[in-house]
Amino acid sequence: MNIAQQIINGIVLGSGYACIALGWTILLGVARLVNFAHGQLYMLGAFVTWYAITKLGLPYPLAILAAIIVLGVIGLLMQSAMMRLVMTQNLTSLMIVTLGLGYVLQGGSALIFGGNPQTLPGTLARAKIDIGPLWFTWQDVLVLVVTLLLYGAIWLFTQRTRFGSVIRAVAEDPKLAELFGINAKFVYLGVFVFECSAVALGRRWWGPARRS
């Protein structure tokens, strides 16, 4: 077993999972909300991207953009329906509702897209780079770079911008934040829509099975 190759595999795989978890991290860590439909949203984003590429003929970047928009709209509808539970911080009910919505998304996707596994077409996953006994693809590089850029951008946004301070204030005490004129409903809505849209970026960009 090549230990160095396994380290590379682990970094790439971990970067992909980190990209998937980005929206969940923001939702739970910053807004202190939960969404148990996150996995189903990831699945739906992948199907929307696949459909946009294979059926509509869109290039890969536009297909990703289409998935981000579709999931953002779904997030907007979901959060609007759950706003009362969010404002009262009824976390138990929120967990149950998002779990149920996840099953609805899963069943609806199966009806629309079918239950067969699909593969996103692309060339980056097939473009390998060999360095002695080690190898990786340009797709692996893309996953790692995009994940690092996204996490860096989110950290700067939440820590260095005014709206980031507003989000953290609402997460700390939404009632007190509203007394200072902050629209907590708008903040929760924006964070939830971001969480749903961000998961569209977190698909499995790595292609073929990796080797040892």
N, C-alpha and C positions, 0 to 999 in steps of 0.2 A: 504494500500500500504506500502510495506517495503522499506523505504527510503535508508537504507544501501544496500539492494539488487539492487536497481536502480542505486546507485552510482557505484557498481561493474559492472553492465551491461554497464553503460556509459563509464567506463574506458576501458573495453574490446572492445566495439564498436569503441570508439575513437582511440584506439591503432591500430585496423584493418584499419581504414580509414587513419591514419597517415602512416602506412606501405605502403598503396596504393599510397599515395601522396609523398613518398620519392623521387622518380625519378623526378616528376614534380617540387618539391621544388628545387632540384639541378639544373635542367635545367633552371628554371626561375630565381631563386635567385642567382646562381653562374654564369651561362653562359648567362643569360638574353635572353633566347630563349623561344619560345612557341611551344606547341604541343597539338592541340585540338583533336588529335587521341588517347590521353592517355587512355580514358575510353574504347575505342575499343581494345586497346592493352591489357588492363587488362582482358577484356572478352576473347580475343584470348588466352592469357596465361592460363586462367582457362580451356578452351576447350582443349588446347594442353596437359595440365596435366591430364585431365580426359581421353583423348584418350590414352595417354601413359600408364595409369594405367589399364583401362578397356579393351583396344584393344590389346595393346602390352605386357601387363603383367609386366610392370616395377614396382618396389617398389616405394613408395611415394617419397623418396629423389631423386632417379634417374629421376622420372617424373618431379619433380621441376627443376632439372638440364637441362632436355631436353627442358622444356618451356623457361628457361633462354637463352639457346643457340638459339632456334628458334626466340625468340623475339629480341635477339641481332643481328641476321642476318637481320631481317626485319628492325631494326633500322639503321643498316649499309647501307642498300639499300635506305631507306627513306632519310637519311641525305646526301648521295651521290647525290641523285637526287635534293636535295634542297640547295646544297652547295653554289651556286651563290647567292641565296636569303639570305642565312645566312651571307655570307661575306659582303654583301652590307647592312646588318641589315634592310632589307625590311620587317618589322614586319607585316604589313598589308597583304602582299602577303603570308607570312609564315602562318599566321592564316588561310587564305582561303585555301591554299594548304593542310595543315594538317587536316583541317576540311573535305576536299574532300577525302583525304586518309583514314580518319576515316570511311567514308561511304563505301569506297571500301573494307576495312577490315571487316566491319560489314556484307556486302553482301556476300563477299567471305566465311566468316565463316559460314554463314547460308547455303550456298551451300554445303560446305564440311562436317560440323558437324550437320546440321539440326537446326531447330528452337525450339526444345523441351528443357526445362530446365533439367539439369543433376545435380547429387549430387556426390561429391568426396567421395569415400569410405575411411573409416578410423575409428580407435578405440578411438583416443584421445578425440574426441567430445562426446563420450558416457561414458567416465570415469569421473564421477562426484565426487566432494569433498564437503561434507556437514560440515558446521561449525555452529551448532545451526540452526537458520532459514535461514542462508545464504548458497549459493551454487555456485560453479563454476566448470569448467572442466579443465582437463590438456591441452586441446586445447586453452582455455583462457589464461592459464599461458604461453604457447608457443608463442601466439600472442604478449603478453605484453613483454616478455623477448626478443624475436627477434626484435621487433620494437625498444626497448631501445638500444640494442646492435648495430643495424644498424645506428641509428641516432648518437650514440656516435662514432662509427667508421668513419662515414662520416665527423663529426665535426673535429676529429683528423686529418683526411686525408686532408681536405681543409685548416685547420689552422696551421698544424704542419709539413707538408711535402713540399718538393720542388715543386712537381707537383701540389699540391694544390695551392701554390703561383702562379704558371704559369697559372692555370685556372682563378684565381681571377684577374690576370693581363690582360688576354685576355678579361674577362668580363668588366673590367674598360675601356680599350681602345685597341681594337684588332689591329689597325694600328700601334700604338706606340709599342705594344708588338712585332709585326713582325719586327720592326726596331731593336729590341734587339735580333733578331734571333729566336724568338719563332714561331713555326709553328701553326698558329691560326686554320688552317683547321683541323689539327690533333687533336687539343684540342676540337674543336666543335664536331668532329666526335666521339671522345671518350666519351664526356659527353652525347651526344644523344644516343649512343649505351648503355651506362650505364642506362639512363632513361628508355629505352625500356626493358632492361633486368631486372631492379629492380622491375618493375611492376609485373613481373612473381612471385615475392615473396609475393605480396600484395593481394592474393586472400582471400576470406571470409573463414578463417580458423575456425571460430566459427560455430558450427553445428546446433543443434536444436534451435528452437525459445526459447528465454529466458523468464523467468517468473517473475512476480512481487513479 
